């Protein structure tokens, strides 16, 4: 398996091609989580497991806006498998550390479009595995773009994040790669709290936070940003097999000044949540009222794979509550309300969700906290992990603001906020949404913020002492004219805007790209004055901006009227 499709010609596969996918998957159906969560253990027939994951791959590999969702759970043990992960598939080992689940073969994402393009390979993930390639020369391929995280991976070899064609990703966290990792043609990549044997390649924006083995920072010779340690972070919760074999959720503790992985000296500390403390929702059975009742009664909420249409927001109001999505569980507000409302409390955690805008405009898709809050949560912040919001694409949808953060001290761990540039209703008057992320709270930290195509500011920051580590943003493709796309008399809306009232803010490794005027019925003479806008002052620190234009209009300046113009066909570093 060297960067090529798995051959689907095993005897088991030949014997099961006449079966439905449900028949193939049914022996592995989770007793607790339902038919779209499959549980495997090392005592099962390995060829049968291979046939099952192959069948899911064949169904999901080209189904970008599928309604199907799957989570593949592997009990601690050793497996001889090649696992290919595709749209809306989450592969997860259930060990306390990655080495508890060993895959002798590979875990990969290899599907492409024309010319090995993987810019549409979204919404997939793998986490908590130790991978041993059968061939020492084998190059493990995880060729993806946005919303395709790799977490808690221990790979005993080399790794590549593209297929040597156009790529626009991605995210690697809390992982050890013994060999080299890199991207040959990918636009950007963010690695944090990891250890790698070396890095190679890449096009524009590569950022490393708390990474042992990160490349040297030689900006502007190479567009690389390196920060030695992660000052404050909580890793994403994950499923484990409990002492009795039943699943539990492990919530890692807050760590400070992290460099390298959290599990290098054995299992990290944190809290364990048993299934008795949870309510496992099913989209065919549960509505918003019932799920809110479970949350109000003190249960943590597990959202099993599927699409949940919500008549009212899910309201998470108790401190230390967890909403845990499996297999890219998807929330859709259908009555013009938010999908999620989080109280201004300590330690609320949201993990592993897609949130689609509904047909009636929501004021905000996700609301964190309450306005003008003075409460502090520095010792136990709320956090969002692998939360991916969509305005259009899968279905027509509208919102005014995609995500608003009012609470202080919040941790934003890998977000993709996306006003769709293709798919259902993807047009200026169709999938309307003015702003992507608006931050009002103080001391909010974003790690891996992907934010694209909104009609005004992609990111607007009012809170003090905020910080962003790695930012990827494309401007909207489709402003209908320059006079309809202006902010305070300047051409266009800066992608990353820090409000004039802010005294302290920091952002590191920002990539901002323009494909202006490339859609039909849009003006070919639309430009952006500034990629980033901030107030002046000694407390504002913006480090390393990459700009690129491939449309008709240019980005005239990187920051506040300074920096060279990125004209169509060129990129600039500042």
C-alpha positions in Angstrom: 0.0 0.0 0.0 2.3 2.8 -1.2 0.1 5.8 -1.9 -2.4 3.8 -3.8 -5.9 2.4 -3.4 -6.3 -0.8 -1.4 -7.1 -3.7 -3.7 -10.7 -4.9 -3.0 -10.2 -8.5 -4.0 -9.9 -10.4 -0.8 -11.9 -13.6 -0.6 -14.1 -12.0 2.1 -14.9 -9.0 -0.1 -15.9 -11.2 -3.0 -18.2 -13.2 -0.7 -19.9 -10.0 0.7 -20.4 -7.8 -2.4 -24.0 -9.0 -2.7 -24.8 -7.9 0.8 -26.1 -4.5 1.8 -23.9 -2.3 3.9 -26.2 -2.8 6.8 -25.7 -6.6 6.6 -21.9 -6.2 6.4 -21.8 -3.8 9.4 -24.4 -5.4 11.6 -22.1 -7.9 13.4 -20.1 -5.0 14.8 -23.0 -2.7 15.7 -22.5 -1.0 19.1 -24.9 -2.1 21.8 -24.8 1.3 23.4 -24.3 3.7 20.5 -26.3 2.1 17.7 -26.0 0.9 14.1 -23.6 3.6 12.8 -21.0 3.0 15.5 -19.0 -0.2 14.8 -16.9 -1.8 17.5 -14.0 -4.2 16.7 -11.7 -6.3 18.9 -8.6 -8.2 18.0 -10.3 -11.6 18.5 -12.6 -11.0 15.5 -11.8 -12.3 12.0 -9.4 -9.7 10.6 -10.5 -10.3 7.0 -14.1 -9.7 8.0 -13.1 -6.5 9.7 -11.1 -5.5 6.6 -14.1 -6.2 4.3 -16.3 -4.0 6.5 -14.1 -1.0 6.6 -13.5 -1.4 2.8 -17.3 -1.4 2.2 -17.7 1.8 4.1 -14.8 3.3 2.2 -16.4 2.4 -1.2 -19.6 4.1 -0.1 -18.2 7.2 1.4 -15.1 8.1 -0.6 -16.8 10.4 -3.1 -20.0 11.3 -1.1 -19.0 14.8 -0.1 -22.5 15.8 1.2 -23.6 12.5 2.4 -26.2 12.0 5.1 -24.4 8.9 6.3 -22.2 9.0 9.4 -19.9 6.3 10.9 -17.6 5.9 13.9 -15.2 2.9 13.8 -14.0 2.0 17.3 -11.1 -0.4 18.0 -10.7 -2.1 21.3 -7.2 -2.3 22.7 -5.2 -5.0 20.9 -3.3 -5.6 17.7 -4.8 -5.6 14.2 -3.6 -6.4 10.7 -5.5 -3.8 8.7 -5.5 -1.1 6.1 -8.1 1.4 7.2 -9.1 4.1 4.7 -11.0 7.0 6.2 -13.4 9.0 4.1 -16.2 11.5 4.3 -18.0 11.5 7.7 -16.0 8.6 9.1 -14.2 8.8 12.4 -11.7 6.0 13.3 -10.8 5.8 16.9 -8.7 3.6 19.1 -10.1 3.0 22.6 -6.8 2.8 24.6 -5.6 5.1 27.3 -2.6 5.8 25.2 -2.1 5.3 21.4 0.1 2.2 21.9 -2.8 0.3 23.3 -4.3 -0.1 19.8 -1.7 -1.2 17.3 -2.5 -1.2 13.5 0.0 -3.2 11.5 -0.7 -1.8 8.1 -2.0 1.7 7.8 -4.6 4.4 8.4 -5.0 6.6 5.4 -7.0 9.2 3.5 -6.2 8.8 -0.2 -9.3 9.7 -2.2 -8.8 12.6 -4.7 -10.5 14.5 -7.4 -8.9 15.4 -10.8 -5.1 15.8 -10.9 -4.7 14.4 -7.3 -6.5 17.4 -5.9 -7.6 16.9 -2.3 -9.0 20.4 -1.6 -12.4 18.9 -1.1 -11.4 16.1 1.2 -13.1 17.3 4.4 -14.9 15.8 7.5 -13.0 12.8 8.5 -10.7 11.9 11.4 -8.4 9.3 13.0 -7.2 9.3 16.6 -5.5 7.3 19.3 -3.7 4.6 17.2 -0.2 3.3 17.0 0.7 2.5 13.4 3.4 0.1 12.2 3.8 0.0 8.4 4.4 -3.4 6.9 7.1 -2.0 4.6 9.7 0.3 6.2 9.7 2.3 2.9 5.9 2.7 3.0 4.8 6.4 3.1 1.6 6.8 5.2 -0.7 9.2 3.3 -3.2 11.4 5.0 -4.2 13.6 2.0 -6.8 16.1 3.3 -7.8 19.7 3.6 -10.0 21.2 6.3 -11.9 19.5 9.1 -9.8 16.3 8.9 -7.8 16.1 12.1 -5.2 13.5 13.1 -4.9 13.3 16.9 -3.0 11.0 19.3 -1.3 9.1 16.5 2.0 7.2 17.1 3.3 6.4 13.6 6.5 4.4 13.2 7.5 5.7 9.8 7.1 8.6 7.4 3.9 10.6 6.6 2.7 12.9 3.9 -0.4 15.1 3.9 -1.2 15.4 0.2 -1.2 13.3 -3.0 1.3 15.6 -4.8 -1.6 17.7 -6.1 -3.4 20.8 -4.8 -4.2 20.5 -1.0 -5.5 22.9 1.6 -5.2 21.5 5.1 -4.8 20.5 7.8 -4.3 19.6 11.5 -2.1 17.3 13.5 -2.1 17.3 17.3 -0.6 15.3 20.3 1.1 12.9 18.0 4.5 11.2 17.5 5.8 10.7 14.0 9.1 8.8 14.1 10.0 9.5 10.5 9.6 12.7 8.6 6.2 14.4 8.0 5.4 17.0 5.4 3.4 18.2 2.5 4.7 18.7 -1.1 2.0 20.9 -2.6 -0.3 21.7 0.3 -1.1 25.3 1.0 -0.8 25.1 4.7 -0.6 22.8 7.8 -0.7 23.2 11.5 1.0 20.9 14.0 0.8 21.3 17.7 1.9 19.5 20.9 3.7 16.8 19.0 7.1 15.2 18.2 8.2 14.6 14.6 11.4 13.2 13.1 11.6 16.2 10.7 9.5 18.2 8.3 9.7 18.7 4.6 7.9 20.8 1.9 4.8 22.9 1.8 3.7 26.0 0.0 2.6 29.0 2.1 1.8 28.7 5.8 3.3 26.0 8.1 3.0 26.6 11.8 4.3 24.6 14.7 3.2 25.1 18.3 4.9 23.0 21.1 6.5 20.6 18.6 9.7 18.7 19.2 11.5 18.4 15.9 9.9 21.4 14.3 11.9 23.0 11.5 13.9 26.1 12.0 12.1 29.4 11.6 13.7 31.3 8.7 10.9 33.7 7.8 10.7 35.1 5.1 12.9 32.6 3.3 10.4 29.9 4.3 6.8 30.6 5.5 7.3 28.7 8.7 6.2 29.9 12.2 7.5 28.1 15.3 6.4 28.7 18.9 8.3 26.6 21.4 5.5 25.9 24.0 1.8 25.9 24.3 1.1 28.1 27.3 -2.5 26.8 28.2 -4.4 24.0 26.6 -6.8 21.1 27.2 -6.7 18.3 24.8 -9.9 16.9 23.1 -11.8 14.3 25.2 -11.7 10.7 23.8 -13.4 7.4 24.3 -11.6 4.6 26.1 -12.4 1.0 27.1 -13.1 1.1 30.8 -11.8 -1.5 33.3 -14.9 -3.7 32.7 -14.7 -3.3 28.9 -17.5 -0.8 28.8 -16.8 2.5 27.1 -15.9 5.6 29.1 -15.0 9.2 28.1 -11.7 10.5 29.3 -11.4 14.3 29.7 -7.8 15.4 29.9 -6.8 18.0 32.4 -5.7 21.5 31.6 -2.0 21.7 30.9 0.4 24.6 30.8 3.7 25.2 28.9 3.2 22.0 26.9 5.9 20.8 24.5 5.5 17.4 22.9 2.7 14.9 23.5 0.8 14.6 26.8 1.1 10.8 26.9 4.8 10.3 26.4 5.3 9.3 30.1 2.1 7.1 30.2 -1.5 7.9 30.6 -2.2 11.6 31.3 -4.3 12.7 34.2 -7.9 13.8 33.9 -11.4 12.6 34.7 -13.3 9.6 33.5 -17.0 9.7 32.6 -18.9 6.5 32.7 -21.9 5.7 30.5 -24.1 5.9 33.6 -23.3 9.6 33.7 -24.3 10.1 30.0 -27.3 10.2 27.8 -26.6 8.6 24.4 -28.9 10.4 21.9 -30.0 8.9 18.6 -31.2 11.1 15.7 -34.1 8.7 14.9 -35.4 8.9 18.4 -34.4 12.1 20.2 -35.4 15.7 19.7 -34.1 18.9 21.2 -36.6 18.9 24.1 -35.5 15.5 25.3 -31.8 16.1 24.9 -32.2 19.4 26.9 -34.0 17.5 29.6 -31.1 15.1 29.9 -28.6 18.0 30.1 -30.7 19.8 32.7 -30.8 16.6 34.8 -27.0 16.6 34.9 -26.3 14.0 32.2 -23.5 14.5 29.7 -24.8 14.2 26.2 -23.3 11.8 23.6 -24.5 12.5 20.1 -24.3 9.3 18.1 -23.8 9.5 14.3 -26.5 11.1 12.3 -28.3 14.4 11.6 -30.3 16.0 14.4 -32.9 18.6 13.3 -33.4 21.0 16.3 -36.6 23.0 17.0 -34.7 24.8 19.8 -31.1 25.2 20.8 -29.3 22.6 22.8 -28.7 24.4 26.1 -25.7 23.5 28.1 -26.1 25.2 31.4 -24.3 23.2 34.1 -20.6 23.5 34.8 -18.3 20.7 33.6 -20.9 19.4 31.2 -19.8 17.6 28.1 -21.5 17.3 24.7 -19.6 14.6 22.8 -20.1 13.9 19.1 -19.4 10.6 17.5 -18.9 10.0 13.8 -19.5 13.7 12.8 -22.9 13.9 14.4 -24.6 17.0 12.8 -26.9 19.6 14.4 -29.3 21.6 12.2 -31.5 24.4 13.8 -34.6 24.5 11.7 -36.6 27.3 13.4 -34.2 30.2 13.1 -32.6 29.8 16.5 -29.1 28.8 17.5 -28.0 25.2 17.4 -25.9 25.5 20.6 -26.1 27.9 23.6 -23.5 27.5 26.3 -23.9 29.1 29.7 -21.2 31.2 31.2 -19.9 28.5 33.5 -16.7 26.6 34.2 -15.5 23.7 32.2 -18.2 23.2 29.5 -16.8 21.1 26.7 -18.1 20.6 23.1 -16.4 18.0 21.0 -16.7 16.5 17.6 -19.7 18.1 15.9 -20.8 19.5 12.5 -23.3 22.3 12.7 -25.3 23.1 9.6 -27.3 26.3 9.3 -31.0 25.8 8.7 -33.4 27.4 6.2 -34.5 30.2 8.6 -31.7 32.6 9.6 -30.2 32.0 13.0 -28.8 35.0 14.8 -25.8 32.8 15.8 -25.2 29.1 15.1 -23.1 28.7 18.3 -23.3 31.0 21.3 -20.7 30.6 24.1 -21.6 32.5 27.3 -23.5 35.7 27.9 -22.9 39.3 26.9 -20.8 41.6 29.0 -19.7 38.8 31.3 -17.1 39.6 34.0 -16.8 36.0 35.2 -13.3 34.4 34.9 -12.6 30.7 34.1 -8.8 30.6 33.8 -8.4 27.5 35.9 -11.3 25.6 34.2 -12.1 27.2 30.9 -14.8 26.1 28.5 -13.4 24.5 25.3 -14.6 23.6 21.8 -12.7 20.8 20.0 -13.2 19.8 16.3 -16.3 21.8 15.8 -17.1 22.5 12.1 -19.9 24.9 11.1 -21.4 25.2 7.6 -23.6 27.8 6.0 -24.9 26.1 2.9 -23.2 23.3 1.0 -25.0 20.2 2.4 -28.3 22.1 2.5 -29.6 25.7 2.1 -28.8 27.6 5.2 -28.6 31.1 6.7 -27.2 32.8 9.8 -26.2 36.3 10.8 -23.1 35.2 12.8 -21.6 31.7 12.7 -20.1 31.6 16.2 -20.0 34.2 19.0 -17.9 33.8 22.1 -18.9 36.0 25.0 -17.3 34.0 27.9 -13.7 34.7 29.1 -10.8 32.3 28.9 -12.4 30.0 26.3 -10.2 27.5 24.3 -11.0 27.0 20.6 -9.3 23.8 19.5 -9.5 23.3 15.7 -12.5 25.1 14.2 -13.6 25.2 10.6 -16.3 27.9 10.0 -17.4 27.7 6.4 -19.8 29.7 4.3 -19.9 27.2 1.5 -18.3 28.1 -1.8 -20.0 25.2 -3.6 -22.9 22.9 -3.0 -26.5 23.8 -2.0 -27.4 27.5 -2.1 -23.8 28.6 -2.5 -24.3 32.1 -3.8 -24.3 35.6 -2.5 -28.0 35.9 -1.9 -28.4 32.2 -1.0 -26.3 31.1 1.9 -26.1 34.5 3.7 -23.9 35.0 6.7 -22.1 38.2 7.6 -19.5 37.1 10.1 -17.6 33.9 10.9 -16.2 34.2 14.4 -16.9 37.1 16.8 -15.0 37.1 20.1 -16.2 39.3 22.9 -14.6 37.5 25.8 -11.2 38.2 27.3 -8.2 35.9 27.1 -9.8 33.6 24.5 -7.3 31.3 22.7 -7.7 29.8 19.2 -5.5 26.9 18.1 -6.0 26.0 14.4 -8.7 28.5 13.3 -10.0 27.9 9.7 -12.6 30.5 8.8 -13.8 31.2 5.2 -16.0 33.0 2.7 -18.2 35.0 5.1 -19.7 38.2 3.6 -18.1 40.7 6.0 -15.3 40.0 8.5 -14.2 36.4 8.8 -12.9 37.0 12.3 -13.8 40.0 14.5 -12.1 40.3 17.9 -13.3 42.6 20.7 -11.9 40.8 23.7 -8.7 41.7 25.4 -5.6 39.5 25.5 -6.9 37.1 22.8 -4.5 35.0 20.8 -4.6 32.9 17.7 -2.1 30.2 16.8 -2.4 29.4 13.0 -5.1 31.0 10.9 -6.3 29.9 7.5 -8.9 32.0 5.6 -10.2 32.4 2.1 -12.2 35.6 1.3 -15.6 35.2 -0.3 -15.5 34.2 -3.9 -18.6 36.1 -4.8 -18.9 39.8 -3.7 -21.2 41.1 -6.4 -19.5 44.5 -6.6 -16.9 46.7 -4.8 -19.6 49.2 -3.6 -21.4 46.3 -1.8 -18.2 45.0 -0.2 -16.7 47.9 1.7 -16.0 48.5 5.4 -15.6 52.0 6.8 -14.8 53.4 3.3 -12.1 50.8 2.6 -12.3 48.2 -0.1 -13.4 44.9 1.3 -13.5 43.5 4.8 -10.3 42.4 6.4 -10.2 38.7 7.0 -8.8 39.1 10.6 -10.0 42.3 12.3 -9.0 43.3 15.8 -11.4 46.1 17.1 -10.0 49.6 17.6 -10.8 49.4 21.3 -8.4 46.4 21.9 -5.2 47.1 23.7 -3.6 43.6 23.8 -3.8 40.9 21.2 -1.5 38.3 19.5 -1.7 36.2 16.4 0.9 33.9 14.8 1.0 32.3 11.4 -1.9 33.8 9.4 -2.7 32.7 5.8 -5.3 34.8 4.0 -6.2 34.0 0.4 -8.3 35.7 -2.3 -10.2 34.1 -5.2 -12.2 37.2 -5.9 -14.5 37.4 -8.9 -14.2 33.8 -9.9 -17.9 33.0 -9.7 -20.4 33.8 -12.4 -22.3 37.1 -12.1 -19.7 38.6 -9.9 -17.6 41.7 -10.5 -14.1 41.0 -11.8 -12.8 44.2 -10.3 -13.2 43.7 -6.5 -10.2 44.1 -4.2 -9.3 43.9 -0.5 -7.4 46.8 1.1 -6.0 44.9 4.1 -5.8 41.2 4.9 -5.4 42.0 8.6 -6.5 45.2 10.5 -5.6 46.0 14.1 -5.3 49.1 16.3 -1.8 50.4 16.9 0.0 50.1 20.2 2.7 48.1 21.9 0.3 45.4 23.1 -0.7 44.3 19.5 1.5 41.5 18.1 0.9 40.0 14.7 3.6 37.6 13.5 3.9 36.2 10.0 1.1 36.9 7.4 0.9 35.0 4.1 -1.3 36.5 1.4 -2.2 35.0 -2.0 -4.5 35.9 -4.9 -5.6 33.6 -7.7 -8.8 35.4 -8.6 -9.2 38.7 -10.5 -8.8 41.1 -7.5 -5.7 41.7 -5.4 -5.0 42.0 -1.7 -3.4 45.4 -1.6 -1.7 45.2 1.9 -1.0 42.6 4.5 -1.6 44.7 7.7 -2.9 48.2 8.2 -1.8 49.6 4.9 1.7 47.9 5.0 3.1 45.0 3.2 3.3 44.3 -0.5 0.2 43.6 -2.7 -0.7 40.0 -3.5 -1.7 40.4 -7.1 -3.5 37.6 -9.0 -1.1 34.7 -9.4 1.2 35.7 -6.6 1.7 35.2 -2.9 3.5 37.5 -0.5 5.0 37.1 3.0 5.0 39.8 5.6 
